């Protein structure tokens, strides 16, 4: 594993420290933040997809109701 150095402002480091649990490394903190952000992004995409699918289903249902009301 290659190790690198990242420069941070003192304020940024202080804010990262607020996320620290037990003796977590900064690498672990940043990985957790990345994972959390990725999870939120996936959740938003799923919600948007389900919402769109619901709207499509509602449109089909309305079309079905109109068509079935025209039947004898």
PQR file with spaces between the fields and no chain letter, atoms N, CA, C, O and H, PARSE charges and radii, in Angstrom:
ATOM       1  N    UNK     1       0.849   -1.166    0.000 -0.4000 1.5000
ATOM       2  CA   UNK     1       0.000    0.000    0.000 -0.0000 2.0000
ATOM       3  C    UNK     1       0.898    1.233    0.000  0.5500 1.7000
ATOM       4  O    UNK     1       1.835    1.336    0.792 -0.5500 1.4000
ATOM       5  N    UNK     2       0.603    2.148   -0.884 -0.4000 1.5000
ATOM       6  CA   UNK     2       1.347    3.389   -0.968 -0.0000 2.0000
ATOM       7  C    UNK     2       0.710    4.433   -0.059  0.5500 1.7000
ATOM       8  O    UNK     2      -0.512    4.586   -0.034 -0.5500 1.4000
ATOM       9  H    UNK     2      -0.158    2.064   -1.528  0.4000 1.0000
ATOM      10  N    UNK     3       1.526    5.130    0.668 -0.4000 1.5000
ATOM      11  CA   UNK     3       1.059    6.183    1.569 -0.0000 2.0000
ATOM      12  C    UNK     3       1.379    7.531    0.932  0.5500 1.7000
ATOM      13  O    UNK     3       2.435    7.702    0.323 -0.5500 1.4000
ATOM      14  H    UNK     3       2.518    5.006    0.648  0.4000 1.0000
ATOM      15  N    UNK     4       0.467    8.481    1.075 -0.4000 1.5000
ATOM      16  CA   UNK     4       0.680    9.817    0.542 -0.0000 2.0000
ATOM      17  C    UNK     4       0.361   10.848    1.618  0.5500 1.7000
ATOM      18  O    UNK     4      -0.277   10.532    2.622 -0.5500 1.4000
ATOM      19  H    UNK     4      -0.391    8.342    1.570  0.4000 1.0000
ATOM      20  N    UNK     5       0.793   12.038    1.410 -0.4000 1.5000
ATOM      21  CA   UNK     5       0.529   13.125    2.341 -0.0000 2.0000
ATOM      22  C    UNK     5      -0.473   14.072    1.705  0.5500 1.7000
ATOM      23  O    UNK     5      -0.365   14.410    0.526 -0.5500 1.4000
ATOM      24  H    UNK     5       1.312   12.295    0.595  0.4000 1.0000
ATOM      25  N    UNK     6      -1.448   14.496    2.499 -0.4000 1.5000
ATOM      26  CA   UNK     6      -2.457   15.437    2.026 -0.0000 2.0000
ATOM      27  C    UNK     6      -2.402   16.661    2.933  0.5500 1.7000
ATOM      28  O    UNK     6      -2.427   16.538    4.157 -0.5500 1.4000
ATOM      29  H    UNK     6      -1.535   14.221    3.456  0.4000 1.0000
ATOM      30  N    UNK     7      -2.329   17.823    2.331 -0.4000 1.5000
ATOM      31  CA   UNK     7      -2.312   19.059    3.112 -0.0000 2.0000
ATOM      32  C    UNK     7      -3.745   19.482    3.416  0.5500 1.7000
ATOM      33  O    UNK     7      -4.605   19.486    2.535 -0.5500 1.4000
ATOM      34  H    UNK     7      -2.309   17.922    1.337  0.4000 1.0000
ATOM      35  N    UNK     8      -3.985   19.835    4.669 -0.4000 1.5000
ATOM      36  CA   UNK     8      -5.300   20.301    5.097 -0.0000 2.0000
ATOM      37  C    UNK     8      -5.136   21.592    5.890  0.5500 1.7000
ATOM      38  O    UNK     8      -4.127   21.800    6.563 -0.5500 1.4000
ATOM      39  H    UNK     8      -3.286   19.831    5.384  0.4000 1.0000
ATOM      40  N    UNK     9      -6.131   22.441    5.801 -0.4000 1.5000
ATOM      41  CA   UNK     9      -6.167   23.597    6.681 -0.0000 2.0000
ATOM      42  C    UNK     9      -6.438   23.093    8.102  0.5500 1.7000
ATOM      43  O    UNK     9      -7.050   22.040    8.280 -0.5500 1.4000
ATOM      44  H    UNK     9      -6.951   22.272    5.255  0.4000 1.0000
ATOM      45  N    UNK    10      -5.997   23.820    9.084 -0.4000 1.5000
ATOM      46  CA   UNK    10      -6.207   23.407   10.476 -0.0000 2.0000
ATOM      47  C    UNK    10      -7.695   23.254   10.778  0.5500 1.7000
ATOM      48  O    UNK    10      -8.091   22.343   11.505 -0.5500 1.4000
ATOM      49  H    UNK    10      -5.500   24.676    8.940  0.4000 1.0000
ATOM      50  N    UNK    11      -8.514   24.140   10.224 -0.4000 1.5000
ATOM      51  CA   UNK    11      -9.969   24.048   10.450 -0.0000 2.0000
ATOM      52  C    UNK    11     -10.525   22.745    9.891  0.5500 1.7000
ATOM      53  O    UNK    11     -11.384   22.116   10.510 -0.5500 1.4000
ATOM      54  H    UNK    11      -8.192   24.880    9.634  0.4000 1.0000
ATOM      55  N    UNK    12     -10.036   22.337    8.719 -0.4000 1.5000
ATOM      56  CA   UNK    12     -10.498   21.093    8.108 -0.0000 2.0000
ATOM      57  C    UNK    12     -10.106   19.904    8.972  0.5500 1.7000
ATOM      58  O    UNK    12     -10.908   18.995    9.187 -0.5500 1.4000
ATOM      59  H    UNK    12      -9.338   22.848    8.216  0.4000 1.0000
ATOM      60  N    UNK    13      -8.882   19.909    9.462 -0.4000 1.5000
ATOM      61  CA   UNK    13      -8.417   18.818   10.331 -0.0000 2.0000
ATOM      62  C    UNK    13      -9.257   18.772   11.599  0.5500 1.7000
ATOM      63  O    UNK    13      -9.626   17.694   12.064 -0.5500 1.4000
ATOM      64  H    UNK    13      -8.231   20.647    9.287  0.4000 1.0000
ATOM      65  N    UNK    14      -9.559   19.939   12.157 -0.4000 1.5000
ATOM      66  CA   UNK    14     -10.383   19.992   13.376 -0.0000 2.0000
ATOM      67  C    UNK    14     -11.766   19.413   13.114  0.5500 1.7000
ATOM      68  O    UNK    14     -12.318   18.698   13.950 -0.5500 1.4000
ATOM      69  H    UNK    14      -9.259   20.815   11.779  0.4000 1.0000
ATOM      70  N    UNK    15     -12.323   19.726   11.948 -0.4000 1.5000
ATOM      71  CA   UNK    15     -13.639   19.177   11.612 -0.0000 2.0000
ATOM      72  C    UNK    15     -13.563   17.670   11.407  0.5500 1.7000
ATOM      73  O    UNK    15     -14.470   16.943   11.813 -0.5500 1.4000
ATOM      74  H    UNK    15     -11.875   20.307   11.268  0.4000 1.0000
ATOM      75  N    UNK    16     -12.489   17.194   10.781 -0.4000 1.5000
ATOM      76  CA   UNK    16     -12.310   15.745   10.633 -0.0000 2.0000
ATOM      77  C    UNK    16     -12.224   15.079   11.999  0.5500 1.7000
ATOM      78  O    UNK    16     -12.745   13.981   12.193 -0.5500 1.4000
ATOM      79  H    UNK    16     -11.752   17.784   10.451  0.4000 1.0000
ATOM      80  N    UNK    17     -11.574   15.737   12.938 -0.4000 1.5000
ATOM      81  CA   UNK    17     -11.454   15.179   14.287 -0.0000 2.0000
ATOM      82  C    UNK    17     -12.811   14.956   14.935  0.5500 1.7000
ATOM      83  O    UNK    17     -12.954   14.052   15.758 -0.5500 1.4000
ATOM      84  H    UNK    17     -11.151   16.629   12.781  0.4000 1.0000
ATOM      85  N    UNK    18     -13.813   15.761   14.584 -0.4000 1.5000
ATOM      86  CA   UNK    18     -15.146   15.586   15.178 -0.0000 2.0000
ATOM      87  C    UNK    18     -15.808   14.293   14.705  0.5500 1.7000
ATOM      88  O    UNK    18     -16.728   13.796   15.354 -0.5500 1.4000
ATOM      89  H    UNK    18     -13.697   16.496   13.916  0.4000 1.0000
ATOM      90  N    UNK    19     -15.350   13.751   13.588 -0.4000 1.5000
ATOM      91  CA   UNK    19     -15.889   12.491   13.073 -0.0000 2.0000
ATOM      92  C    UNK    19     -15.153   11.281   13.650  0.5500 1.7000
ATOM      93  O    UNK    19     -15.583   10.142   13.471 -0.5500 1.4000
ATOM      94  H    UNK    19     -14.602   14.156   13.061  0.4000 1.0000
ATOM      95  N    UNK    20     -14.075   11.530   14.323 -0.4000 1.5000
ATOM      96  CA   UNK    20     -13.204   10.464   14.812 -0.0000 2.0000
ATOM      97  C    UNK    20     -13.866    9.679   15.935  0.5500 1.7000
ATOM      98  O    UNK    20     -14.356   10.256   16.906 -0.5500 1.4000
ATOM      99  H    UNK    20     -13.726   12.456   14.469  0.4000 1.0000
ATOM     100  N    UNK    21     -13.877    8.375   15.796 -0.4000 1.5000
ATOM     101  CA   UNK    21     -14.384    7.487   16.840 -0.0000 2.0000
ATOM     102  C    UNK    21     -13.235    6.604   17.290  0.5500 1.7000
ATOM     103  O    UNK    21     -12.555    5.987   16.471 -0.5500 1.4000
ATOM     104  H    UNK    21     -13.479    7.906   15.008  0.4000 1.0000
ATOM     105  N    UNK    22     -13.025    6.549   18.575 -0.4000 1.5000
ATOM     106  CA   UNK    22     -11.938    5.750   19.165 -0.0000 2.0000
ATOM     107  C    UNK    22     -10.598    6.193   18.577  0.5500 1.7000
ATOM     108  O    UNK    22     -10.262    7.376   18.632 -0.5500 1.4000
ATOM     109  H    UNK    22     -13.578    7.051   19.241  0.4000 1.0000
ATOM     110  N    UNK    23      -9.858    5.289   18.035 -0.4000 1.5000
ATOM     111  CA   UNK    23      -8.541    5.613   17.483 -0.0000 2.0000
ATOM     112  C    UNK    23      -8.521    5.485   15.968  0.5500 1.7000
ATOM     113  O    UNK    23      -7.539    5.007   15.400 -0.5500 1.4000
ATOM     114  H    UNK    23     -10.131    4.328   17.990  0.4000 1.0000
ATOM     115  N    UNK    24      -9.592    5.908   15.309 -0.4000 1.5000
ATOM     116  CA   UNK    24      -9.649    5.810   13.849 -0.0000 2.0000
ATOM     117  C    UNK    24      -8.556    6.656   13.208  0.5500 1.7000
ATOM     118  O    UNK    24      -8.212    7.735   13.690 -0.5500 1.4000
ATOM     119  H    UNK    24     -10.389    6.297   15.771  0.4000 1.0000
ATOM     120  N    UNK    25      -8.032    6.142   12.125 -0.4000 1.5000
ATOM     121  CA   UNK    25      -7.065    6.920   11.351 -0.0000 2.0000
ATOM     122  C    UNK    25      -7.834    7.911   10.474  0.5500 1.7000
ATOM     123  O    UNK    25      -9.036    7.762   10.251 -0.5500 1.4000
ATOM     124  H    UNK    25      -8.313    5.265   11.734  0.4000 1.0000
ATOM     125  N    UNK    26      -7.125    8.910    9.990 -0.4000 1.5000
ATOM     126  CA   UNK    26      -7.766    9.859    9.083 -0.0000 2.0000
ATOM     127  C    UNK    26      -8.200    9.151    7.799  0.5500 1.7000
ATOM     128  O    UNK    26      -9.210    9.513    7.196 -0.5500 1.4000
ATOM     129  H    UNK    26      -6.149    9.031   10.172  0.4000 1.0000
ATOM     130  N    UNK    27      -7.442    8.157    7.391 -0.4000 1.5000
ATOM     131  CA   UNK    27      -7.822    7.379    6.214 -0.0000 2.0000
ATOM     132  C    UNK    27      -9.174    6.712    6.431  0.5500 1.7000
ATOM     133  O    UNK    27     -10.022    6.724    5.538 -0.5500 1.4000
ATOM     134  H    UNK    27      -6.621    7.863    7.881  0.4000 1.0000
ATOM     135  N    UNK    28      -9.381    6.134    7.604 -0.4000 1.5000
ATOM     136  CA   UNK    28     -10.661    5.484    7.903 -0.0000 2.0000
ATOM     137  C    UNK    28     -11.803    6.503    7.948  0.5500 1.7000
ATOM     138  O    UNK    28     -12.898    6.241    7.451 -0.5500 1.4000
ATOM     139  H    UNK    28      -8.692    6.124    8.329  0.4000 1.0000
ATOM     140  N    UNK    29     -11.537    7.661    8.545 -0.4000 1.5000
ATOM     141  CA   UNK    29     -12.569    8.703    8.618 -0.0000 2.0000
ATOM     142  C    UNK    29     -12.980    9.126    7.214  0.5500 1.7000
ATOM     143  O    UNK    29     -14.170    9.216    6.913 -0.5500 1.4000
ATOM     144  H    UNK    29     -10.648    7.874    8.949  0.4000 1.0000
ATOM     145  N    UNK    30     -12.002    9.383    6.359 -0.4000 1.5000
ATOM     146  CA   UNK    30     -12.290    9.838    4.994 -0.0000 2.0000
ATOM     147  C    UNK    30     -12.997    8.743    4.209  0.5500 1.7000
ATOM     148  O    UNK    30     -13.920    9.036    3.449 -0.5500 1.4000
ATOM     149  H    UNK    30     -11.036    9.310    6.604  0.4000 1.0000
ATOM     150  N    UNK    31     -12.589    7.492    4.376 -0.4000 1.5000
ATOM     151  CA   UNK    31     -13.264    6.381    3.694 -0.0000 2.0000
ATOM     152  C    UNK    31     -14.721    6.285    4.137  0.5500 1.7000
ATOM     153  O    UNK    31     -15.604    6.051    3.312 -0.5500 1.4000
ATOM     154  H    UNK    31     -11.839    7.255    4.994  0.4000 1.0000
ATOM     155  N    UNK    32     -14.978    6.463    5.427 -0.4000 1.5000
ATOM     156  CA   UNK    32     -16.359    6.430    5.933 -0.0000 2.0000
ATOM     157  C    UNK    32     -17.190    7.559    5.335  0.5500 1.7000
ATOM     158  O    UNK    32     -18.344    7.353    4.957 -0.5500 1.4000
ATOM     159  H    UNK    32     -14.261    6.654    6.097  0.4000 1.0000
ATOM     160  N    UNK    33     -16.605    8.746    5.250 -0.4000 1.5000
ATOM     161  CA   UNK    33     -17.319    9.879    4.654 -0.0000 2.0000
ATOM     162  C    UNK    33     -17.607    9.632    3.177  0.5500 1.7000
ATOM     163  O    UNK    33     -18.694    9.948    2.692 -0.5500 1.4000
ATOM     164  H    UNK    33     -15.668    8.913    5.557  0.4000 1.0000
ATOM     165  N    UNK    34     -16.640    9.069    2.467 -0.4000 1.5000
ATOM     166  CA   UNK    34     -16.839    8.743    1.052 -0.0000 2.0000
ATOM     167  C    UNK    34     -17.957    7.712    0.905  0.5500 1.7000
ATOM     168  O    UNK    34     -18.829    7.859    0.049 -0.5500 1.4000
ATOM     169  H    UNK    34     -15.758    8.812    2.862  0.4000 1.0000
ATOM     170  N    UNK    35     -17.932    6.669    1.739 -0.4000 1.5000
ATOM     171  CA   UNK    35     -18.971    5.634    1.680 -0.0000 2.0000
ATOM     172  C    UNK    35     -20.346    6.198    1.976  0.5500 1.7000
ATOM     173  O    UNK    35     -21.325    5.848    1.317 -0.5500 1.4000
ATOM     174  H    UNK    35     -17.224    6.550    2.434  0.4000 1.0000
ATOM     175  N    UNK    36     -20.416    7.070    2.967 -0.4000 1.5000
ATOM     176  CA   UNK    36     -21.693    7.683    3.329 -0.0000 2.0000
ATOM     177  C    UNK    36     -22.226    8.540    2.185  0.5500 1.7000
ATOM     178  O    UNK    36     -23.417    8.509    1.875 -0.5500 1.4000
ATOM     179  H    UNK    36     -19.621    7.354    3.502  0.4000 1.0000
ATOM     180  N    UNK    37     -21.338    9.299    1.567 -0.4000 1.5000
ATOM     181  CA   UNK    37     -21.731   10.139    0.435 -0.0000 2.0000
ATOM     182  C    UNK    37     -22.198    9.285   -0.734  0.5500 1.7000
ATOM     183  O    UNK    37     -23.186    9.614   -1.390 -0.5500 1.4000
ATOM     184  H    UNK    37     -20.370    9.324    1.819  0.4000 1.0000
ATOM     185  N    UNK    38     -21.495    8.191   -0.996 -0.4000 1.5000
ATOM     186  CA   UNK    38     -21.874    7.285   -2.086 -0.0000 2.0000
ATOM     187  C    UNK    38     -23.241    6.670   -1.808  0.5500 1.7000
ATOM     188  O    UNK    38     -24.077    6.575   -2.706 -0.5500 1.4000
ATOM     189  H    UNK    38     -20.692    7.924   -0.463  0.4000 1.0000
ATOM     190  N    UNK    39     -23.468    6.250   -0.555 -0.4000 1.5000
ATOM     191  CA   UNK    39     -24.763    5.662   -0.189 -0.0000 2.0000
ATOM     192  C    UNK    39     -25.902    6.656   -0.392  0.5500 1.7000
ATOM     193  O    UNK    39     -26.969    6.289   -0.885 -0.5500 1.4000
ATOM     194  H    UNK    39     -22.788    6.327    0.174  0.4000 1.0000
ATOM     195  N    UNK    40     -25.676    7.920   -0.011 -0.4000 1.5000
ATOM     196  CA   UNK    40     -26.712    8.938   -0.190 -0.0000 2.0000
ATOM     197  C    UNK    40     -26.991    9.176   -1.664  0.5500 1.7000
ATOM     198  O    UNK    40     -28.137    9.387   -2.059 -0.5500 1.4000
ATOM     199  H    UNK    40     -24.809    8.218    0.389  0.4000 1.0000
ATOM     200  N    UNK    41     -25.936    9.141   -2.479 -0.4000 1.5000
ATOM     201  CA   UNK    41     -26.102    9.342   -3.917 -0.0000 2.0000
ATOM     202  C    UNK    41     -26.918    8.203   -4.526  0.5500 1.7000
ATOM     203  O    UNK    41     -27.812    8.438   -5.339 -0.5500 1.4000
ATOM     204  H    UNK    41     -25.004    8.969   -2.158  0.4000 1.0000
ATOM     205  N    UNK    42     -26.609    6.982   -4.133 -0.4000 1.5000
ATOM     206  CA   UNK    42     -27.345    5.816   -4.643 -0.0000 2.0000
ATOM     207  C    UNK    42     -28.804    5.892   -4.198  0.5500 1.7000
ATOM     208  O    UNK    42     -29.712    5.607   -4.979 -0.5500 1.4000
ATOM     209  H    UNK    42     -25.883    6.791   -3.472  0.4000 1.0000
ATOM     210  N    UNK    43     -29.025    6.276   -2.938 -0.4000 1.5000
ATOM     211  CA   UNK    43     -30.398    6.382   -2.423 -0.0000 2.0000
ATOM     212  C    UNK    43     -31.200    7.408   -3.222  0.5500 1.7000
ATOM     213  O    UNK    43     -32.357    7.163   -3.563 -0.5500 1.4000
ATOM     214  H    UNK    43     -28.287    6.507   -2.304  0.4000 1.0000
ATOM     215  N    UNK    44     -30.586    8.563   -3.521 -0.4000 1.5000
ATOM     216  CA   UNK    44     -31.274    9.588   -4.300 -0.0000 2.0000
ATOM     217  C    UNK    44     -31.624    9.078   -5.691  0.5500 1.7000
ATOM     218  O    UNK    44     -32.716    9.345   -6.194 -0.5500 1.4000
ATOM     219  H    UNK    44     -29.646    8.762   -3.244  0.4000 1.0000
ATOM     220  N    UNK    45     -30.702    8.342   -6.317 -0.4000 1.5000
ATOM     221  CA   UNK    45     -30.966    7.791   -7.651 -0.0000 2.0000
ATOM     222  C    UNK    45     -32.108    6.787   -7.605  0.5500 1.7000
ATOM     223  O    UNK    45     -32.965    6.779   -8.488 -0.5500 1.4000
ATOM     224  H    UNK    45     -29.816    8.124   -5.909  0.4000 1.0000
ATOM     225  N    UNK    46     -32.123    5.941   -6.581 -0.4000 1.5000
ATOM     226  CA   UNK    46     -33.206    4.960   -6.447 -0.0000 2.0000
ATOM     227  C    UNK    46     -34.548    5.659   -6.220  0.5500 1.7000
ATOM     228  O    UNK    46     -35.552    5.299   -6.836 -0.5500 1.4000
ATOM     229  H    UNK    46     -31.427    5.947   -5.864  0.4000 1.0000
ATOM     230  N    UNK    47     -34.562    6.656   -5.334 -0.4000 1.5000
ATOM     231  CA   UNK    47     -35.801    7.383   -5.077 -0.0000 2.0000
ATOM     232  C    UNK    47     -36.324    8.038   -6.345  0.5500 1.7000
ATOM     233  O    UNK    47     -37.524    7.997   -6.619 -0.5500 1.4000
ATOM     234  H    UNK    47     -33.747    6.948   -4.833  0.4000 1.0000
ATOM     235  N    UNK    48     -35.428    8.641   -7.121 -0.4000 1.5000
ATOM     236  CA   UNK    48     -35.822    9.286   -8.367 -0.0000 2.0000
ATOM     237  C    UNK    48     -36.374    8.248   -9.346  0.5500 1.7000
ATOM     238  O    UNK    48     -37.373    8.497  -10.020 -0.5500 1.4000
ATOM     239  H    UNK    48     -34.454    8.674   -6.898  0.4000 1.0000
ATOM     240  N    UNK    49     -35.725    7.090   -9.423 -0.4000 1.5000
ATOM     241  CA   UNK    49     -36.191    6.039  -10.326 -0.0000 2.0000
ATOM     242  C    UNK    49     -37.556    5.506   -9.935  0.5500 1.7000
ATOM     243  O    UNK    49     -38.419    5.313  -10.791 -0.5500 1.4000
ATOM     244  H    UNK    49     -34.914    6.887   -8.875  0.4000 1.0000
ATOM     245  N    UNK    50     -37.759    5.264   -8.633 -0.4000 1.5000
ATOM     246  CA   UNK    50     -39.061    4.775   -8.170 -0.0000 2.0000
ATOM     247  C    UNK    50     -40.143    5.827   -8.373  0.5500 1.7000
ATOM     248  O    UNK    50     -41.275    5.495   -8.724 -0.5500 1.4000
ATOM     249  H    UNK    50     -37.058    5.421   -7.937  0.4000 1.0000
ATOM     250  N    UNK    51     -39.802    7.094   -8.153 -0.4000 1.5000
ATOM     251  CA   UNK    51     -40.776    8.168   -8.361 -0.0000 2.0000
ATOM     252  C    UNK    51     -41.197    8.218   -9.828  0.5500 1.7000
ATOM     253  O    UNK    51     -42.385    8.324  -10.133 -0.5500 1.4000
ATOM     254  H    UNK    51     -38.882    7.364   -7.867  0.4000 1.0000
ATOM     255  N    UNK    52     -40.220    8.141  -10.736 -0.4000 1.5000
ATOM     256  CA   UNK    52     -40.531    8.148  -12.168 -0.0000 2.0000
ATOM     257  C    UNK    52     -41.374    6.944  -12.542  0.5500 1.7000
ATOM     258  O    UNK    52     -42.326    7.057  -13.314 -0.5500 1.4000
ATOM     259  H    UNK    52     -39.255    8.055  -10.488  0.4000 1.0000
ATOM     260  N    UNK    53     -41.021    5.789  -11.991 -0.4000 1.5000
ATOM     261  CA   UNK    53     -41.788    4.570  -12.291 -0.0000 2.0000
ATOM     262  C    UNK    53     -43.219    4.703  -11.792  0.5500 1.7000
ATOM     263  O    UNK    53     -44.152    4.260  -12.462 -0.5500 1.4000
ATOM     264  H    UNK    53     -40.247    5.697  -11.364  0.4000 1.0000
ATOM     265  N    UNK    54     -43.403    5.313  -10.615 -0.4000 1.5000
ATOM     266  CA   UNK    54     -44.741    5.524  -10.070 -0.0000 2.0000
ATOM     267  C    UNK    54     -45.569    6.428  -10.961  0.5500 1.7000
ATOM     268  O    UNK    54     -46.762    6.199  -11.159 -0.5500 1.4000
ATOM     269  H    UNK    54     -42.645    5.673  -10.071  0.4000 1.0000
ATOM     270  N    UNK    55     -44.931    7.457  -11.495 -0.4000 1.5000
ATOM     271  CA   UNK    55     -45.642    8.366  -12.396 -0.0000 2.0000
ATOM     272  C    UNK    55     -46.038    7.654  -13.686  0.5500 1.7000
ATOM     273  O    UNK    55     -47.123    7.888  -14.218 -0.5500 1.4000
ATOM     274  H    UNK    55     -43.962    7.643  -11.334  0.4000 1.0000
ATOM     275  N    UNK    56     -45.162    6.787  -14.189 -0.4000 1.5000
ATOM     276  CA   UNK    56     -45.484    6.018  -15.401 -0.0000 2.0000
ATOM     277  C    UNK    56     -46.655    5.075  -15.122  0.5500 1.7000
ATOM     278  O    UNK    56     -47.559    4.939  -15.947 -0.5500 1.4000
ATOM     279  H    UNK    56     -44.280    6.597  -13.756  0.4000 1.0000
ATOM     280  N    UNK    57     -46.634    4.431  -13.964 -0.4000 1.5000
ATOM     281  CA   UNK    57     -47.730    3.523  -13.597 -0.0000 2.0000
ATOM     282  C    UNK    57     -49.047    4.284  -13.462  0.5500 1.7000
ATOM     283  O    UNK    57     -50.096    3.790  -13.876 -0.5500 1.4000
ATOM     284  H    UNK    57     -45.900    4.541  -13.294  0.4000 1.0000
ATOM     285  N    UNK    58     -48.997    5.478  -12.885 -0.4000 1.5000
ATOM     286  CA   UNK    58     -50.206    6.287  -12.721 -0.0000 2.0000
ATOM     287  C    UNK    58     -50.766    6.678  -14.094  0.5500 1.7000
ATOM     288  O    UNK    58     -51.980    6.661  -14.296 -0.5500 1.4000
ATOM     289  H    UNK    58     -48.145    5.880  -12.548  0.4000 1.0000
ATOM     290  N    UNK    59     -49.895    7.023  -15.024 -0.4000 1.5000
ATOM     291  CA   UNK    59     -50.316    7.376  -16.382 -0.0000 2.0000
ATOM     292  C    UNK    59     -50.987    6.179  -17.049  0.5500 1.7000
ATOM     293  O    UNK    59     -52.044    6.324  -17.664 -0.5500 1.4000
ATOM     294  H    UNK    59     -48.909    7.036  -14.860  0.4000 1.0000
ATOM     295  N    UNK    60     -50.378    4.992  -16.932 -0.4000 1.5000
ATOM     296  CA   UNK    60     -50.971    3.789  -17.522 -0.0000 2.0000
ATOM     297  C    UNK    60     -52.328    3.474  -16.903  0.5500 1.7000
ATOM     298  O    UNK    60     -53.259    3.084  -17.607 -0.5500 1.4000
ATOM     299  H    UNK    60     -49.520    4.874  -16.432  0.4000 1.0000
ATOM     300  N    UNK    61     -52.439    3.640  -15.598 -0.4000 1.5000
ATOM     301  CA   UNK    61     -53.704    3.378  -14.918 -0.0000 2.0000
ATOM     302  C    UNK    61     -54.787    4.345  -15.410  0.5500 1.7000
ATOM     303  O    UNK    61     -55.924    3.936  -15.645 -0.5500 1.4000
ATOM     304  H    UNK    61     -51.682    3.956  -15.026  0.4000 1.0000
ATOM     305  N    UNK    62     -54.442    5.600  -15.561 -0.4000 1.5000
ATOM     306  CA   UNK    62     -55.410    6.580  -16.074 -0.0000 2.0000
ATOM     307  C    UNK    62     -55.848    6.216  -17.491  0.5500 1.7000
ATOM     308  O    UNK    62     -57.033    6.292  -17.818 -0.5500 1.4000
ATOM     309  H    UNK    62     -53.518    5.933  -15.370  0.4000 1.0000
ATOM     310  N    UNK    63     -54.893    5.820  -18.329 -0.4000 1.5000
ATOM     311  CA   UNK    63     -55.232    5.418  -19.699 -0.0000 2.0000
ATOM     312  C    UNK    63     -56.139    4.185  -19.682  0.5500 1.7000
ATOM     313  O    UNK    63     -57.071    4.087  -20.481 -0.5500 1.4000
ATOM     314  H    UNK    63     -53.930    5.758  -18.064  0.4000 1.0000
ATOM     315  N    UNK    64     -55.868    3.254  -18.780 -0.4000 1.5000
ATOM     316  CA   UNK    64     -56.686    2.040  -18.685 -0.0000 2.0000
ATOM     317  C    UNK    64     -58.099    2.405  -18.249  0.5500 1.7000
ATOM     318  O    UNK    64     -59.068    1.877  -18.794 -0.5500 1.4000
ATOM     319  H    UNK    64     -55.111    3.334  -18.131  0.4000 1.0000
ATOM     320  N    UNK    65     -58.227    3.290  -17.287 -0.4000 1.5000
ATOM     321  CA   UNK    65     -59.553    3.683  -16.813 -0.0000 2.0000
ATOM     322  C    UNK    65     -60.354    4.363  -17.914  0.5500 1.7000
ATOM     323  O    UNK    65     -61.555    4.125  -18.042 -0.5500 1.4000
ATOM     324  H    UNK    65     -57.439    3.719  -16.844  0.4000 1.0000
ATOM     325  N    UNK    66     -59.707    5.203  -18.708 -0.4000 1.5000
ATOM     326  CA   UNK    66     -60.387    5.874  -19.816 -0.0000 2.0000
ATOM     327  C    UNK    66     -60.821    4.835  -20.844  0.5500 1.7000
ATOM     328  O    UNK    66     -61.962    4.852  -21.306 -0.5500 1.4000
ATOM     329  H    UNK    66     -58.731    5.396  -18.604  0.4000 1.0000
ATOM     330  N    UNK    67     -59.906    3.927  -21.204 -0.4000 1.5000
ATOM     331  CA   UNK    67     -60.225    2.913  -22.219 -0.0000 2.0000
ATOM     332  C    UNK    67     -61.318    1.962  -21.730  0.5500 1.7000
ATOM     333  O    UNK    67     -62.206    1.588  -22.496 -0.5500 1.4000
ATOM     334  H    UNK    67     -58.979    3.914  -20.829  0.4000 1.0000
ATOM     335  N    UNK    68     -61.255    1.568  -20.446 -0.4000 1.5000
ATOM     336  CA   UNK    68     -62.253    0.609  -19.960 -0.0000 2.0000
ATOM     337  C    UNK    68     -63.627    1.269  -19.792  0.5500 1.7000
ATOM     338  O    UNK    68     -64.644    0.578  -19.855 -0.5500 1.4000
ATOM     339  H    UNK    68     -60.534    1.872  -19.823  0.4000 1.0000
ATOM     340  N    UNK    69     -63.678    2.568  -19.582 -0.4000 1.5000
ATOM     341  CA   UNK    69     -64.972    3.229  -19.448 -0.0000 2.0000
ATOM     342  C    UNK    69     -65.670    3.325  -20.804  0.5500 1.7000
ATOM     343  O    UNK    69     -66.885    3.513  -20.863 -0.5500 1.4000
ATOM     344  H    UNK    69     -62.852    3.129  -19.531  0.4000 1.0000
ATOM     345  N    UNK    70     -64.923    3.198  -21.874 -0.4000 1.5000
ATOM     346  CA   UNK    70     -65.497    3.270  -23.221 -0.0000 2.0000
ATOM     347  C    UNK    70     -66.080    1.928  -23.662  0.5500 1.7000
ATOM     348  O    UNK    70     -66.794    1.856  -24.662 -0.5500 1.4000
ATOM     349  H    UNK    70     -63.936    3.045  -21.826  0.4000 1.0000
ATOM     350  N    UNK    71     -65.774    0.863  -22.910 -0.4000 1.5000
ATOM     351  CA   UNK    71     -66.295   -0.466  -23.247 -0.0000 2.0000
ATOM     352  C    UNK    71     -67.770   -0.554  -22.849  0.5500 1.7000
ATOM     353  O    UNK    71     -68.212    0.086  -21.895 -0.5500 1.4000
ATOM     354  H    UNK    71     -65.194    0.921  -22.097  0.4000 1.0000
ATOM     355  N    UNK    72     -68.524   -1.368  -23.611 -0.4000 1.5000
ATOM     356  CA   UNK    72     -69.961   -1.482  -23.291 -0.0000 2.0000
ATOM     357  C    UNK    72     -70.215   -2.187  -21.969  0.5500 1.7000
ATOM     358  O    UNK    72     -71.367   -2.355  -21.571 -0.5500 1.4000
ATOM     359  H    UNK    72     -68.165   -1.888  -24.386  0.4000 1.0000
